[in-house]
C-alpha cells in the first residue's frame, strides 16, 4: 500500500526482414545488366504490398558486404559465400529471406553452392544464360624462382565449352617474342587439356611472360584467352646443411619446407658422420646439439657464419651454456610444453601471424632463458595458456653474424596443423622460407624494407607495406615515408604518402593503368630509399566468364528451400514472397513494471485532493 506497482503490457509487431543482396562487381556491366539490375531493385523497394509484409534492407557486395542503396558495379572480386553468411549472421534468429541478384559467377571465397543457410534464398539471374563456344586458360602454375641458364616448368590448364570439335594454337611469349607454341584440339568429349613445358632462364632478374590460346570462330569472350606470369631469375642457389644428433620428424618437415622454394637445397647429416666442411653452405642448422657439436660451433664462431639452432628433449644444455653463444638456460631435467604466441614487434624481417597460437606446443627442457646479446623475438612462450615474456623463436645479430634459435622440438606438427587450417602448406612453408632467407644472407640489414608483389591484375587495389627502423634497428614511428610510381610506357608519375598502421607503413594504390611500373620508396629527410618494379596486367578476373551460372544458383535456391527466378520474373517473385506462409509477422509482448511513486503527476494529484479535502473539512467544521 505504501509503494504499489503498476504493470503494463506492450505488444510489438516484428515484420519479417527481406534482405536484398546486389552483385556490385564488374561482371554486371560486362554483361550490360546495370540498368536491368537497378530497375529490379527499384521495383522491390517501391512495391507497397512487399513493404507492408516485409522490412526491406538492401546490401551490395563484391569482396565484402556493404549496406548501400546505390551501386557502382566497380568491385574487382565477387564473394557470394561471404555475402550470404554475413547477412545470415546479421539476421540470426529472425525470419529473413534473401533475394540474391547476381550472375552467379564467384571469383573468391568458399563455394556457395552448398552453403548451409538457415534463411531461404531466392536467386535472380542476371547475365546471358546462352552457352557460347569458349576457350580459356583456367589455371597456370609456375615456380616463382629459377636460376640463370636453368629450365623451369610451366603447367597450363586449358578448357573448352562447346559441342563442335575445334582446333587452336597455344603460345607463350616473352617481350613479344614467341618462346613456345603447340597445336591443340578440343571436342565435347575432350574439353580439357594440360600443357606442360620447360622454359630456359637466360637473364637474371624479374622476367615477364604471356600465355595465350588463339581465338576460335564465333568465340564471344576472348578476355580469358591470355594470362600473364612472372619468374624471378637468380644467379645462385642457397645450400643449407642440417647437422643433427638424433633422427626426428622435424628434419623431414624442414627439408620439405625449405626445398619448396626451388632456389634452395638442403642436406641432412648426422653429427657422427660430419666431415667438418661447412664452407659450401650458406646456412647451417644445428638440431639438438650436444658435445659432439663442439668442432662445428667453433668453426661457425671463428668464421662469423650464420646458423639456426633448434633445441629439444635431447639437447645438452650444459654444453650449450658453456659455449658463450649469446644465450643460456637455467634448466631442470623436466620436459615442458611451450605454445607459441606471435609478437608483432619483431623487426628483422616481415612475417605475418599464421595463427601460431593454434599450433601444437613444442617440447623442451623446463627453465628460464637468458639472451644477453642484441636480439629480437618473433614468438613468445605460453605455458598452460599463460603467456610469458620468454622467447620461443628469437634471432641474434652481432658483428654481421645472424643466429636463429628455436627453443623446442615438434615443428613437424605445425606444418600438419597449418595444412588442416588452410588446406595448404603454403603459409607454413613461407614462414620457414622467410626465416631461412633472413639467416642465409650476409647482407647488412636494411633500415627500409618494402613488400611489393611482382604482378597485379587490372584495377585491383595494390597494397604496399614498408618497415623503417632507426639506427638501433628499432621500429621508427616518427618517419615520413612516400613512394613514387613511374609507368615505364607513359612516363606518368604518381607520388603517394605512406600511412602508419599498427607496426608498418602502408599505402593503397588504386586506378593505375596497365603496364610496367618502377617504384622508389624513400624517407623524407634521410638518404634512405628502396627501388623495385612490378607489373599491372590487363587481366580482369570479373570478365573471364561467358555466361551467367544459373545452374549453380538454382542448386543454391533448392538447398536453402528457396526458388530461382530470372530478371524478367519480378511478378512471379512477388507472388511467391507474398503467398509464402513461412514469412509471417511475429508479435512480442513485454511487461513493464513501474512504482506508483515514480508517477509524480499522480502523486501531486493525490496530495492536492487530500489537501483540498482537509481545507473543506476544516472550513465546514467536519474535522
MARGUKOL-197605 format. One line per 8 residues: number of its first residue (from 1); their letters; for each residue y, x, z of C-alpha. Coordinates in steps of 0.25 Angstrom, whole numbers, plus 5000, padded with zeros to 4 digits. Example, Ala and Ser with C-alpha at 12.3 -4.5 7.8 and 13.67 -1.06 7.14 Angstrom:
<rs>
1 = AS = 4982:5049:5031 | 4996:5055:5029 $
</rs>
This chain:
<rs>
1 = XXXXXXXX = 5000:5000:5000 | 5009:5012:5003 | 5007:5018:4989 | 5000:5008:4979 | 4995:5013:4966 | 4997:5006:4952 | 4986:5008:4941 | 4990:5007:4927 $
9 = XXXXXXXX = 4980:5008:4915 | 4985:5013:4902 | 4978:5011:4889 | 4980:5021:4878 | 4974:5020:4864 | 4970:5032:4856 | 4968:5031:4841 | 4958:5040:4834 $
17 = XXXXXXXX = 4964:5053:4828 | 4964:5055:4813 | 4965:5070:4810 | 4969:5073:4796 | 4965:5088:4792 | 4972:5092:4780 | 4968:5105:4772 | 4980:5113:4771 $
25 = XXXXXXXX = 4974:5124:4763 | 4978:5130:4749 | 4965:5123:4743 | 4972:5110:4743 | 4983:5114:4733 | 4973:5122:4726 | 4966:5108:4723 | 4980:5102:4721 $
33 = XXXXXXXX = 4978:5092:4732 | 4990:5094:4741 | 4996:5080:4737 | 4983:5072:4738 | 4981:5078:4752 | 4995:5075:4757 | 4994:5061:4751 | 4981:5059:4758 $
41 = XXXXXXXX = 4986:5063:4772 | 4999:5055:4770 | 4990:5043:4767 | 4983:5044:4780 | 4995:5047:4788 | 5003:5034:4783 | 4991:5025:4784 | 4995:5014:4794 $
49 = XXXXXXXX = 4980:5010:4797 | 4976:5024:4799 | 4988:5027:4808 | 4984:5014:4816 | 4970:5019:4819 | 4972:5034:4820 | 4981:5044:4826 | 4983:5053:4813 $
57 = XXXXXXXX = 4984:5068:4815 | 4986:5077:4803 | 4982:5092:4802 | 4982:5103:4791 | 4972:5114:4791 | 4969:5127:4784 | 4964:5139:4792 | 4969:5131:4805 $
65 = XXXXXXXX = 4972:5117:4809 | 4987:5112:4810 | 4993:5099:4813 | 5002:5097:4801 | 5007:5085:4793 | 5012:5093:4781 | 5003:5102:4772 | 5006:5115:4765 $
73 = XXXXXXXX = 4992:5118:4759 | 4994:5133:4761 | 4983:5137:4770 | 4975:5148:4765 | 4962:5144:4772 | 4954:5132:4776 | 4946:5130:4789 | 4941:5115:4789 $
81 = XXXXXXXX = 4932:5118:4800 | 4943:5123:4809 | 4952:5111:4806 | 4941:5101:4809 | 4937:5108:4822 | 4951:5109:4827 | 4954:5094:4825 | 4941:5091:4832 $
89 = XXXXXXXX = 4945:5099:4844 | 4959:5093:4844 | 4953:5078:4844 | 4942:5081:4853 | 4936:5068:4860 | 4945:5060:4851 | 4942:5051:4839 | 4948:5059:4828 $
97 = XXXXXXXX = 4942:5058:4814 | 4946:5069:4804 | 4951:5068:4790 | 4950:5081:4782 | 4958:5083:4770 | 4953:5095:4762 | 4945:5101:4750 | 4934:5105:4760 $
105 = XXXXXXXX = 4935:5120:4756 | 4935:5128:4769 | 4939:5143:4768 | 4937:5148:4782 | 4930:5144:4795 | 4917:5137:4798 | 4910:5128:4789 | 4916:5114:4791 $
113 = XXXXXXXX = 4905:5106:4784 | 4896:5104:4796 | 4907:5104:4807 | 4903:5097:4820 | 4915:5087:4820 | 4916:5076:4831 | 4926:5069:4822 | 4923:5062:4809 $
121 = XXXXXXXX = 4929:5070:4797 | 4934:5063:4784 | 4936:5074:4773 | 4945:5070:4762 | 4942:5079:4750 | 4954:5085:4742 | 4952:5094:4730 | 4944:5094:4718 $
129 = XXXXXXXX = 4929:5089:4720 | 4925:5092:4706 | 4915:5104:4705 | 4920:5115:4695 | 4914:5127:4690 | 4918:5139:4698 | 4915:5153:4700 | 4919:5160:4713 $
137 = XXXXXXXX = 4918:5173:4721 | 4913:5167:4734 | 4911:5180:4742 | 4914:5195:4741 | 4908:5205:4750 | 4913:5219:4750 | 4914:5231:4761 | 4928:5234:4766 $
145 = XXXXXXXX = 4926:5249:4764 | 4920:5258:4754 | 4920:5274:4752 | 4926:5281:4741 | 4916:5283:4729 | 4907:5273:4736 | 4902:5260:4731 | 4904:5247:4739 $
153 = XXXXXXXX = 4896:5234:4737 | 4903:5221:4733 | 4896:5208:4734 | 4902:5195:4728 | 4896:5181:4729 | 4899:5172:4716 | 4898:5157:4716 | 4898:5147:4705 $
161 = XXXXXXXX = 4900:5132:4705 | 4895:5124:4693 | 4884:5119:4685 | 4885:5127:4672 | 4880:5141:4670 | 4891:5151:4669 | 4894:5166:4667 | 4905:5174:4673 $
169 = XXXXXXXX = 4909:5189:4676 | 4911:5195:4689 | 4920:5207:4691 | 4926:5216:4701 | 4940:5222:4699 | 4948:5233:4705 | 4962:5235:4702 | 4960:5227:4689 $
177 = XXXXXXXX = 4948:5235:4685 | 4934:5229:4684 | 4924:5237:4693 | 4913:5227:4692 | 4908:5216:4683 | 4896:5207:4682 | 4892:5194:4673 | 4888:5183:4682 $
185 = XXXXXXXX = 4880:5170:4678 | 4881:5157:4687 | 4874:5143:4686 | 4872:5131:4695 | 4859:5137:4700 | 4865:5151:4701 | 4878:5149:4707 | 4880:5161:4716 $
193 = XXXXXXXX = 4880:5176:4713 | 4881:5188:4721 | 4887:5200:4715 | 4885:5214:4721 | 4891:5227:4716 | 4895:5240:4721 | 4909:5246:4718 | 4914:5260:4719 $
201 = XXXXXXXX = 4925:5264:4729 | 4933:5274:4720 | 4946:5275:4728 | 4950:5276:4743 | 4958:5265:4749 | 4958:5249:4748 | 4953:5244:4735 | 4954:5230:4730 $
209 = XXXXXXXX = 4944:5223:4721 | 4944:5209:4714 | 4931:5202:4711 | 4931:5191:4700 | 4922:5181:4694 | 4926:5177:4680 | 4931:5162:4677 | 4921:5153:4671 $
217 = XXXXXXXX = 4924:5142:4661 | 4931:5129:4668 | 4932:5136:4681 | 4943:5129:4689 | 4945:5139:4701 | 4946:5154:4697 | 4953:5158:4710 | 4939:5160:4717 $
225 = XXXXXXXX = 4934:5169:4705 | 4940:5182:4712 | 4940:5189:4725 | 4947:5202:4730 | 4941:5212:4739 | 4945:5226:4744 | 4938:5238:4749 | 4943:5250:4757 $
233 = XXXXXXXX = 4938:5263:4751 | 4938:5275:4761 | 4934:5289:4759 | 4925:5292:4771 | 4915:5285:4779 | 4915:5285:4795 | 4902:5290:4801 | 4898:5286:4815 $
241 = XXXXXXXX = 4888:5292:4824 | 4881:5285:4835 | 4875:5294:4846 | 4866:5286:4856 | 4857:5289:4868 | 4850:5276:4866 | 4845:5267:4855 | 4853:5254:4857 $
249 = XXXXXXXX = 4856:5241:4848 | 4871:5245:4849 | 4868:5256:4839 | 4863:5247:4828 | 4875:5238:4830 | 4885:5249:4829 | 4878:5254:4817 | 4879:5241:4810 $
257 = XXXXXXXX = 4894:5238:4814 | 4899:5252:4811 | 4892:5252:4797 | 4896:5238:4794 | 4909:5246:4789 | 4903:5254:4777 | 4913:5265:4779 | 4905:5269:4792 $
265 = XXXXXXXX = 4891:5274:4794 | 4884:5276:4807 | 4873:5286:4812 | 4865:5284:4825 | 4859:5295:4832 | 4852:5297:4846 | 4859:5307:4854 | 4846:5315:4855 $
273 = XXXXXXXX = 4846:5317:4840 | 4860:5320:4839 | 4863:5333:4831 | 4877:5335:4837 | 4884:5333:4824 | 4896:5323:4825 | 4905:5329:4814 | 4900:5320:4803 $
281 = XXXXXXXX = 4904:5307:4811 | 4918:5301:4813 | 4913:5293:4825 | 4902:5296:4836 | 4897:5284:4844 | 4890:5288:4857 | 4881:5278:4862 | 4877:5278:4877 $
289 = XXXXXXXX = 4880:5293:4879 | 4872:5302:4889 | 4872:5317:4892 | 4865:5319:4878 | 4879:5316:4872 | 4886:5328:4878 | 4886:5336:4866 | 4891:5326:4857 $
297 = XXXXXXXX = 4902:5322:4867 | 4907:5336:4868 | 4908:5336:4852 | 4916:5323:4852 | 4925:5328:4862 | 4927:5342:4856 | 4930:5337:4842 | 4938:5325:4848 $
305 = XXXXXXXX = 4929:5316:4840 | 4929:5301:4841 | 4917:5294:4848 | 4913:5280:4853 | 4905:5280:4866 | 4896:5268:4870 | 4890:5267:4884 | 4879:5258:4889 $
313 = XXXXXXXX = 4867:5258:4898 | 4862:5271:4894 | 4875:5279:4895 | 4876:5291:4904 | 4889:5288:4911 | 4888:5301:4920 | 4888:5309:4907 | 4900:5301:4901 $
321 = XXXXXXXX = 4908:5302:4913 | 4907:5318:4913 | 4911:5319:4898 | 4926:5316:4900 | 4927:5306:4889 | 4939:5299:4894 | 4931:5288:4901 | 4921:5287:4912 $
329 = XXXXXXXX = 4913:5276:4920 | 4911:5275:4935 | 4897:5269:4932 | 4885:5264:4940 | 4871:5262:4935 | 4872:5247:4933 | 4874:5241:4919 | 4885:5231:4917 $
337 = XXXXXXXX = 4888:5221:4906 | 4902:5222:4900 | 4908:5211:4892 | 4919:5214:4882 | 4934:5210:4883 | 4943:5212:4872 | 4956:5220:4874 | 4967:5216:4864 $
345 = XXXXXXXX = 4976:5228:4869 | 4967:5238:4862 | 4975:5246:4852 | 4967:5258:4845 | 4962:5248:4834 | 4963:5233:4831 | 4951:5225:4836 | 4951:5210:4838 $
353 = XXXXXXXX = 4943:5203:4848 | 4930:5199:4842 | 4926:5191:4855 | 4922:5203:4862 | 4921:5195:4875 | 4910:5187:4869 | 4901:5199:4867 | 4889:5202:4876 $
361 = XXXXXXXX = 4892:5212:4887 | 4889:5227:4885 | 4881:5235:4895 | 4885:5248:4902 | 4885:5254:4916 | 4894:5248:4926 | 4906:5255:4931 | 4921:5258:4929 $
369 = XXXXXXXX = 4926:5265:4917 | 4938:5274:4917 | 4945:5279:4904 | 4954:5290:4907 | 4959:5293:4893 | 4969:5284:4884 | 4961:5272:4879 | 4961:5258:4874 $
377 = XXXXXXXX = 4951:5247:4878 | 4946:5237:4867 | 4936:5230:4876 | 4936:5228:4891 | 4924:5225:4900 | 4921:5211:4906 | 4910:5211:4917 | 4904:5197:4920 $
385 = XXXXXXXX = 4916:5190:4914 | 4927:5199:4922 | 4936:5207:4913 | 4939:5221:4917 | 4948:5232:4913 | 4936:5241:4910 | 4934:5245:4895 | 4922:5241:4887 $
393 = XXXXXXXX = 4927:5247:4874 | 4938:5258:4874 | 4944:5269:4866 | 4950:5282:4870 | 4959:5290:4861 | 4963:5305:4865 | 4967:5317:4856 | 4963:5309:4843 $
401 = XXXXXXXX = 4949:5306:4849 | 4945:5292:4850 | 4934:5287:4859 | 4928:5273:4860 | 4920:5269:4872 | 4911:5256:4873 | 4907:5254:4887 | 4894:5246:4885 $
409 = XXXXXXXX = 4881:5244:4876 | 4877:5232:4869 | 4887:5231:4858 | 4876:5226:4849 | 4877:5213:4856 | 4891:5212:4852 | 4888:5212:4837 | 4878:5201:4838 $
417 = XXXXXXXX = 4888:5193:4846 | 4899:5195:4837 | 4890:5190:4825 | 4886:5178:4833 | 4901:5175:4836 | 4906:5177:4822 | 4893:5176:4813 | 4897:5190:4808 $
425 = XXXXXXXX = 4896:5205:4813 | 4910:5208:4807 | 4918:5207:4820 | 4909:5216:4828 | 4908:5226:4816 | 4923:5226:4814 | 4925:5229:4829 | 4915:5241:4828 $
433 = XXXXXXXX = 4922:5245:4815 | 4936:5245:4821 | 4930:5253:4833 | 4923:5264:4824 | 4935:5265:4815 | 4944:5268:4826 | 4935:5278:4833 | 4931:5285:4820 $
441 = XXXXXXXX = 4944:5288:4815 | 4952:5301:4819 | 4965:5295:4815 | 4976:5295:4825 | 4978:5280:4830 | 4990:5274:4823 | 5000:5267:4831 | 5001:5256:4820 $
449 = XXXXXXXX = 4989:5249:4815 | 4989:5237:4805 | 4978:5227:4802 | 4978:5222:4787 | 4967:5217:4779 | 4965:5222:4765 | 4964:5209:4757 | 4971:5195:4760 $
457 = XXXXXXXX = 4969:5182:4752 | 4981:5176:4745 | 4991:5168:4754 | 4983:5172:4767 | 4991:5175:4780 | 4990:5190:4781 | 4989:5195:4796 | 4993:5209:4798 $
465 = XXXXXXXX = 4992:5215:4812 | 4997:5228:4818 | 4995:5236:4831 | 5006:5246:4835 | 5006:5255:4847 | 5015:5265:4854 | 5013:5280:4855 | 5003:5278:4866 $
473 = XXXXXXXX = 4995:5268:4857 | 4999:5256:4866 | 5002:5243:4858 | 5017:5242:4856 | 5023:5228:4856 | 5037:5233:4854 | 5035:5237:4840 | 5042:5231:4828 $
481 = XXXXXXXX = 5032:5231:4816 | 5033:5226:4802 | 5025:5226:4789 | 5029:5228:4775 | 5021:5222:4764 | 5022:5226:4749 | 5016:5219:4738 | 5012:5231:4728 $
489 = XXXXXXXX = 5013:5222:4716 | 5026:5215:4718 | 5032:5225:4728 | 5036:5213:4737 | 5039:5218:4751 | 5037:5209:4764 | 5041:5214:4778 | 5036:5207:4790 $
497 = XXXXXXXX = 5037:5210:4805 | 5024:5210:4814 | 5023:5201:4826 | 5017:5205:4839 | 5006:5196:4842 | 4997:5200:4854 | 4993:5215:4853 | 4996:5217:4838 $
505 = XXXXXXXX = 5008:5215:4828 | 5005:5205:4817 | 5011:5199:4805 | 5006:5187:4796 | 5010:5189:4781 | 5010:5177:4772 | 5013:5173:4758 | 5011:5186:4751 $
513 = XXXXXXXX = 5007:5186:4737 | 4994:5192:4732 | 4994:5207:4729 | 4992:5221:4736 | 5001:5224:4748 | 5005:5237:4755 | 5009:5235:4769 | 5017:5244:4779 $
521 = XXXXXXXX = 5017:5241:4794 | 5028:5248:4802 | 5034:5249:4815 | 5049:5248:4815 | 5056:5260:4822 | 5043:5268:4820 | 5038:5277:4809 | 5024:5270:4810 $
529 = XXXXXXXX = 5018:5262:4799 | 5005:5257:4793 | 5003:5255:4778 | 4991:5248:4770 | 4988:5238:4760 | 4982:5224:4757 | 4980:5214:4746 | 4982:5199:4745 $
537 = XXXXXXXX = 4973:5193:4735 | 4974:5181:4726 | 4962:5175:4733 | 4965:5161:4739 | 4953:5156:4747 | 4958:5142:4746 | 4957:5142:4731 | 4943:5146:4730 $
545 = XXXXXXXX = 4937:5132:4729 | 4936:5124:4716 | 4934:5110:4723 | 4934:5103:4736 | 4922:5104:4745 | 4919:5089:4746 | 4904:5091:4749 | 4907:5099:4762 $
553 = XXXXXXXX = 4918:5089:4766 | 4908:5078:4764 | 4898:5085:4773 | 4909:5087:4784 | 4912:5072:4783 | 4897:5068:4785 | 4894:5077:4796 | 4906:5072:4804 $
561 = XXXXXXXX = 4904:5057:4802 | 4916:5056:4792 | 4917:5053:4778 | 4923:5061:4766 | 4934:5056:4757 | 4942:5061:4745 | 4957:5062:4743 | 4957:5048:4735 $
569 = XXXXXXXX = 4950:5040:4746 | 4961:5038:4757 | 4958:5023:4758 | 4943:5026:4760 | 4946:5036:4771 | 4956:5026:4777 | 4946:5015:4777 | 4935:5024:4783 $
577 = XXXXXXXX = 4944:5028:4795 | 4949:5014:4798 | 4935:5007:4798 | 4928:5019:4806 | 4926:5013:4820 | 4924:5026:4826 | 4939:5029:4825 | 4944:5020:4836 $
585 = XXXXXXXX = 4955:5019:4845 | 4952:5023:4860 | 4958:5017:4872 | 4961:5026:4884 | 4965:5020:4898 | 4972:5028:4908 | 4974:5023:4923 | 4987:5027:4929 $
593 = XXXXXXXX = 4989:5026:4944 | 5003:5026:4950 | 5008:5025:4964 | 5017:5013:4966 | 5027:5022:4974 | 5029:5030:4961 | 5035:5018:4954 | 5048:5020:4960 $
601 = XXXXXXXX = 5055:5008:4954 | 5044:4998:4960 | 5047:5005:4974 | 5062:5003:4972 | 5060:4988:4969 | 5051:4986:4981 | 5061:4993:4990 | 5072:4985:4984 $
609 = XXXXXXXX = 5065:4972:4986 | 5061:4976:5001 | 5076:4979:5003 | 5081:4966:4997 | 5071:4958:5006 | 5076:4966:5018 | 5090:4962:5015 | 5087:4948:5012 $
617 = XXXXXXX = 5079:4946:5025 | 5090:4953:5033 | 5101:4944:5027 | 5093:4931:5030 | 5088:4936:5043 | 5074:4936:5039 | 5070:4949:5044 $
</rs>
